[in-house]
Amino acid sequence: MKLVLLFTVVALAEMAAFIWVGSMIGFGWALGIALVTAVLGSVLVRRAGVSVWGRFRGKVNQGVLPGRELSDGAAILVSGAFLISPGFITDTLGFLLLIPAVRDMIYRNITKRLSGRVNVLTGNRRIRADWPGGTQEVLQYEIVDAETDDRS
């Protein structure tokens, strides 16, 4: 129910913002800006996503947990969702999420909130499986133990 209410409020706010901007600069210009931000946003999201994917692969290849890269990837995914939805408010939020300093601030806040609540036990845990043609390693992983509380 909260999600439906959120989508309704965002849709109404977007309509009000579009009408306001349209009344200030004209409907055609407002529509043009909305289209340009959608195209520009898709190009920037793809570019940022490729960059984060490269950093993610580098960390994984080094055997390091890519926490920051996962956070950046999630922010870029949300940014893309905001940018493909029509509207000035969601476009603004989407473009903000593409700024590395904003993503850094979000990462620090999430890390601070989760600090002491998530433990990562490192080590080489391997699962081997018997396949036709021989035994082979199919998964190497780390154990993540998370404890949650109801402080929120």
KOLVOVEX-890868 format. One record per residue (C-alpha): x, y, z; residue number from 1. Coordinates in pm, 1 decimal, decimal comma. Last residue first. Layout:
REM KOLVOVEX-890868
@xx->X	yy->Y	zz->Z	num->NUM
...
//
This chain:
REM KOLVOVEX-890868
@xx->1409,5	yy->151,5	zz->1203,9	num->152
@xx->1554,2	yy->-1,3	zz->1520,1	num->151
@xx->1399,8	yy->-343,6	zz->1455,2	num->150
@xx->1719,5	yy->-545,3	zz->1454,7	num->149
@xx->1912,4	yy->-724,7	zz->1190,1	num->148
@xx->2200,8	yy->-964,4	zz->1204,6	num->147
@xx->2383,6	yy->-1050,4	zz->888,0	num->146
@xx->2634,5	yy->-1331,1	zz->840,7	num->145
@xx->2805,4	yy->-1324,3	zz->502,8	num->144
@xx->2997,8	yy->-1636,3	zz->406,3	num->143
@xx->3239,5	yy->-1595,9	zz->119,9	num->142
@xx->3220,5	yy->-1794,0	zz->-200,2	num->141
@xx->3389,5	yy->-2023,9	zz->-447,0	num->140
@xx->3157,4	yy->-2216,0	zz->-672,9	num->139
@xx->3164,5	yy->-2486,4	zz->-937,7	num->138
@xx->3493,2	yy->-2663,4	zz->-879,1	num->137
@xx->3507,6	yy->-2967,8	zz->-1105,0	num->136
@xx->3487,2	yy->-3341,5	zz->-1075,4	num->135
@xx->3498,0	yy->-3541,0	zz->-1396,1	num->134
@xx->3352,2	yy->-3596,0	zz->-1743,6	num->133
@xx->2991,5	yy->-3622,8	zz->-1642,4	num->132
@xx->2978,8	yy->-3382,5	zz->-1352,9	num->131
@xx->3073,6	yy->-3438,8	zz->-993,1	num->130
@xx->3053,0	yy->-3115,5	zz->-801,6	num->129
@xx->3296,6	yy->-2923,8	zz->-587,6	num->128
@xx->3199,5	yy->-2646,3	zz->-352,2	num->127
@xx->3472,5	yy->-2423,4	zz->-225,7	num->126
@xx->3502,6	yy->-2208,5	zz->81,6	num->125
@xx->3828,3	yy->-2018,5	zz->75,1	num->124
@xx->3813,8	yy->-1777,8	zz->360,7	num->123
@xx->3650,9	yy->-1459,3	zz->467,7	num->122
@xx->3379,4	yy->-1422,0	zz->724,8	num->121
@xx->3185,9	yy->-1105,0	zz->654,1	num->120
@xx->2992,8	yy->-970,4	zz->950,4	num->119
@xx->2695,7	yy->-739,8	zz->908,8	num->118
@xx->2534,8	yy->-543,2	zz->1192,3	num->117
@xx->2841,7	yy->-368,3	zz->1333,1	num->116
@xx->2839,9	yy->-109,3	zz->1059,4	num->115
@xx->2513,8	yy->-129,4	zz->865,1	num->114
@xx->2410,0	yy->231,4	zz->926,6	num->113
@xx->2763,0	yy->364,5	zz->874,2	num->112
@xx->2806,9	yy->164,4	zz->555,0	num->111
@xx->2473,3	yy->291,7	zz->422,8	num->110
@xx->2569,6	yy->651,5	zz->500,9	num->109
@xx->2917,2	yy->612,9	zz->349,0	num->108
@xx->2774,0	yy->453,8	zz->33,8	num->107
@xx->2512,9	yy->730,0	zz->-3,9	num->106
@xx->2781,7	yy->998,0	zz->29,8	num->105
@xx->3000,5	yy->818,9	zz->-224,6	num->104
@xx->2706,6	yy->791,7	zz->-466,4	num->103
@xx->2656,5	yy->1167,8	zz->-435,5	num->102
@xx->3028,5	yy->1230,5	zz->-494,0	num->101
@xx->3024,3	yy->996,6	zz->-797,4	num->100
@xx->2746,4	yy->1196,5	zz->-969,2	num->99
@xx->2516,5	yy->956,5	zz->-1156,1	num->98
@xx->2272,7	yy->947,7	zz->-863,5	num->97
@xx->2215,9	yy->1322,4	zz->-905,6	num->96
@xx->2119,0	yy->1268,5	zz->-1270,5	num->95
@xx->1850,9	yy->1020,5	zz->-1166,2	num->94
@xx->1717,1	yy->1246,7	zz->-891,0	num->93
@xx->1686,8	yy->1534,4	zz->-1138,3	num->92
@xx->1524,3	yy->1307,2	zz->-1395,9	num->91
@xx->1278,9	yy->1185,5	zz->-1130,8	num->90
@xx->1176,3	yy->1544,8	zz->-1056,5	num->89
@xx->1162,8	yy->1656,3	zz->-1421,2	num->88
@xx->938,8	yy->1383,9	zz->-1551,3	num->87
@xx->916,6	yy->1080,6	zz->-1774,0	num->86
@xx->1047,0	yy->755,2	zz->-1632,2	num->85
@xx->1357,4	yy->645,8	zz->-1819,6	num->84
@xx->1580,4	yy->864,8	zz->-1600,7	num->83
@xx->1448,5	yy->737,6	zz->-1269,1	num->82
@xx->1493,9	yy->373,4	zz->-1367,5	num->81
@xx->1844,4	yy->449,3	zz->-1493,0	num->80
@xx->1932,0	yy->620,6	zz->-1166,3	num->79
@xx->1802,7	yy->319,8	zz->-972,9	num->78
@xx->2040,2	yy->98,1	zz->-1172,4	num->77
@xx->2321,5	yy->351,1	zz->-1125,7	num->76
@xx->2265,9	yy->347,5	zz->-748,7	num->75
@xx->2266,0	yy->-33,8	zz->-745,8	num->74
@xx->2589,5	yy->-43,0	zz->-944,8	num->73
@xx->2751,8	yy->211,5	zz->-714,2	num->72
@xx->2659,8	yy->3,1	zz->-409,7	num->71
@xx->2786,6	yy->-314,3	zz->-575,5	num->70
@xx->3109,2	yy->-134,2	zz->-668,6	num->69
@xx->3158,5	yy->-18,0	zz->-313,0	num->68
@xx->3112,7	yy->-368,4	zz->-178,3	num->67
@xx->3340,9	yy->-541,9	zz->-429,8	num->66
@xx->3483,1	yy->-807,7	zz->-190,4	num->65
@xx->3844,3	yy->-856,4	zz->-295,1	num->64
@xx->3970,1	yy->-1169,0	zz->-474,0	num->63
@xx->4177,8	yy->-965,1	zz->-718,2	num->62
@xx->3962,0	yy->-1091,8	zz->-1006,6	num->61
@xx->3653,0	yy->-988,7	zz->-810,7	num->60
@xx->3793,2	yy->-639,5	zz->-757,6	num->59
@xx->3878,0	yy->-599,3	zz->-1127,4	num->58
@xx->3538,2	yy->-732,8	zz->-1234,2	num->57
@xx->3363,4	yy->-475,1	zz->-1014,3	num->56
@xx->3585,0	yy->-191,2	zz->-1140,9	num->55
@xx->3499,7	yy->-283,7	zz->-1500,9	num->54
@xx->3128,3	yy->-311,2	zz->-1417,8	num->53
@xx->3141,4	yy->30,2	zz->-1250,8	num->52
@xx->3281,4	yy->188,6	zz->-1567,2	num->51
@xx->3033,7	yy->9,5	zz->-1793,9	num->50
@xx->2747,1	yy->123,2	zz->-1570,9	num->49
@xx->2866,2	yy->484,7	zz->-1572,3	num->48
@xx->2874,6	yy->488,0	zz->-1953,8	num->47
@xx->2538,2	yy->315,7	zz->-1986,4	num->46
@xx->2382,4	yy->552,9	zz->-1734,3	num->45
@xx->2530,1	yy->854,4	zz->-1916,6	num->44
@xx->2391,9	yy->747,5	zz->-2255,6	num->43
@xx->2050,5	yy->665,9	zz->-2109,5	num->42
@xx->2039,5	yy->998,1	zz->-1927,4	num->41
@xx->2122,6	yy->1196,4	zz->-2240,7	num->40
@xx->1837,0	yy->1027,3	zz->-2426,9	num->39
@xx->1584,3	yy->1071,8	zz->-2144,8	num->38
@xx->1707,4	yy->1424,7	zz->-2067,7	num->37
@xx->1661,7	yy->1521,5	zz->-2433,6	num->36
@xx->1304,9	yy->1387,6	zz->-2439,0	num->35
@xx->1203,0	yy->1575,1	zz->-2122,5	num->34
@xx->1369,0	yy->1893,4	zz->-2250,5	num->33
@xx->1174,4	yy->1865,5	zz->-2575,3	num->32
@xx->846,3	yy->1814,6	zz->-2390,1	num->31
@xx->912,2	yy->2124,8	zz->-2180,2	num->30
@xx->1009,2	yy->2321,2	zz->-2492,5	num->29
@xx->691,4	yy->2217,6	zz->-2671,7	num->28
@xx->469,8	yy->2294,5	zz->-2369,6	num->27
@xx->600,1	yy->2647,6	zz->-2324,6	num->26
@xx->873,3	yy->2800,8	zz->-2110,8	num->25
@xx->697,2	yy->2901,9	zz->-1787,7	num->24
@xx->361,2	yy->2728,4	zz->-1832,9	num->23
@xx->536,0	yy->2412,5	zz->-1945,7	num->22
@xx->762,9	yy->2419,9	zz->-1639,2	num->21
@xx->455,8	yy->2446,0	zz->-1413,4	num->20
@xx->260,0	yy->2180,1	zz->-1603,6	num->19
@xx->560,1	yy->1945,6	zz->-1597,1	num->18
@xx->614,8	yy->2005,1	zz->-1224,9	num->17
@xx->246,5	yy->1940,6	zz->-1146,9	num->16
@xx->249,9	yy->1622,9	zz->-1354,4	num->15
@xx->568,8	yy->1504,4	zz->-1184,4	num->14
@xx->425,5	yy->1577,7	zz->-839,0	num->13
@xx->110,1	yy->1380,9	zz->-922,9	num->12
@xx->314,2	yy->1085,1	zz->-1049,7	num->11
@xx->542,6	yy->1095,5	zz->-743,8	num->10
@xx->244,0	yy->1103,4	zz->-505,6	num->9
@xx->75,5	yy->813,2	zz->-684,5	num->8
@xx->395,5	yy->606,9	zz->-696,7	num->7
@xx->450,4	yy->662,8	zz->-322,4	num->6
@xx->88,1	yy->574,6	zz->-239,0	num->5
@xx->114,6	yy->253,8	zz->-439,5	num->4
@xx->440,7	yy->171,2	zz->-258,6	num->3
@xx->285,6	yy->237,6	zz->82,0	num->2
@xx->0,0	yy->0,0	zz->0,0	num->1
//
